[in-house]
């Protein structure tokens, strides 16, 4: 079997981008991961940034938690970033985590699940696209987004199970799998260069 025929499940890191107390990001991420785990073409790993003690200032040498996070990014074939929108952007905790790794992001795809008030986190996603292009990450066109002021989520922050959200998840994951397999095959054939 050639690299282009590889049908091994993609290792997808679902990254919980918020570390705030009272957040709903972990609830949304686990809801999303539950849907993604129904697919045989995905191996899902939830990476909760609250589980990492990342320093406020990046040191000259990586801390153990920085190295552990970079390793989880490096082991992944693709990413889904779950992000809130704070003041028309994404949280500082997410930017800090993105900056912990560099080469580990290269030549891989990323999808987005966003939430917020009124704009459903889409401003955060648009800014993340700009950041990820600098890291040579291919971002998916379709996103999954929720308005916390609408009927998109219940009182716990769990997305409404109305079928529409699940179909948006399926569409985004279909794109992620296509890109993930294509880029994994390309990286296997020749190392990615920047």
Secondary structure, 3 states (H helix, E strand, C coil): CCHHHCCCCEEEEEEECCCCCCCCHHHHHHHHHHHHCCCCCEEEEEEEHHHCCCCCCCCCCCCHHHHHHHHHHHHCCEEEEEEECECCECCHHHHHHHHHCCHHHCCEEEEEEEEECCCCCHHHHHHHHHHHHHCCEEECCCCEEEECCCCCECCCCCECCCCHHHHHHHHHHHHHHHHHHHHHHHHHHCCCCC
